Amino acid sequence: MVILGSRTRRGTSGFGCLVSIVLIVAAAYYGLHIGRVYFRFYQLQDEMESAARMAPSLKDDVIYRRLAAQSDSLLGRTLTFEIRRTNRITIHTEYSDSVDLPFFKHTFHLKPRVEEPL
């Protein structure tokens, strides 16, 4: 006995699997590139927090030079940092990081800011 209905279903599971794999690969590709932007942001913010914790024993120009060197190594350009001392130290900067992918072009405007008591 021959079942005709099974012939019409042949290959549909393979196509569905292919679509799923393509979607997973695309999400991973886009997520990797966008994730790098945030990874650099968190690395810079971590360096800023470290500098703020050591601020009682460091002068502002030393902190500025260290942060400028770190931003140059992470982003490929030197950022301008604003350092304020009162009873707390505040370190702030702003920068943009772009992602240029197929079907997706976006510029992220990031503003890391750190406050620590002195």
Secondary structure, 3 states (H helix, E strand, C coil): CCCCHHHHHCCHHHHHHHHHHHHHHHHHHHHHHHHHHHHHHHHHHHHHHHHHHCHHHCCHHHHHHHHHHHHHHHHCCCCCCEEEECCEEEEECCEEEEEEECCEEEEEEECCEEEEEC
